């Protein structure tokens, strides 16, 4: 098959487009013909070596995949060749103490498609049959590819972790990202009010079109002060944070008493500071989360099919232009998800 892969760490120039080993379906597995694969920040961490692929190099990135069933491995039932599917990207063992408690995202052997195994920057990809979810005809392959990591993680962060309620106020960092554009929509779906940040003025109208009531350019404005001004000095109830570093620390200052900060990533740096006096005096909740469940993914797909949630696609690149697609994301030019289409 043809794939976009890398044999050494670095920038987008390290990506090679060419022949790569074909995946073969073992017992309980399926090979999927990729129709669309969305780029995610974890791809950038894998590429530059901050998150080295556990199986070593060469490696194919790509966590968010839609396609059609190509071949079925031994013992697979309930699926048919050429069936439209979306791949749930998380793998778990099903037997450790956390899996048995129903908390598979913290499985002792948890992994991601495209991170712990070769992913969707390719014509074909292999996944456990249990991870395949039917994709409705009403949802395009491109829209579906923007759902299984970014939108699912945002959903789990706001609904399962922060327990967001109608009327509450939410600060969503980085509206132009896949996570940000999804979190704004989900918060509005619940009935919450949303403030968000962007890195350039050309994204202001974009963020407002998603439902944000207040949009702040973090390069020219202090988002903490703007959050206090927006809420009448009170502070917001929830912050969705996925940048890390100084943004993580300052996000906590934007919270009201009993507020919740949900950390779902670290685009800038894996490190962040907290003023613990601020945390305990205001009884803040600092939570971490990664991904969600297949049940939640099915729920989101129902909302997408009904037109109540809309995956935001910035643009799609041909698979052979993977270098350009990755650089587009690294330059933070995207408004929503960037896709690769074989």
Beta strands, then each sheet from edge to edge (+ up, - down):
strand 1: 2-6
strand 2: 15-19
strand 3: 29-38
strand 4: 64-72
strand 5: 84-87
strand 6: 90-91
strand 7: 111-112
strand 8: 124-128
strand 9: 132-134
strand 10: 169-172
strand 11: 193-198
strand 12: 214-217
strand 13: 236-241
strand 14: 255-263
strand 15: 285-288
strand 16: 313-318
strand 17: 337-341
sheet 1: 1+ 2-
sheet 2: 8+ 3- 4+ 5- 9+
sheet 3: 8+ 3- 17+ 16+
sheet 4: 6+ 7-
sheet 5: 12+ 11+ 10+ 13+ 14+ 15+
end
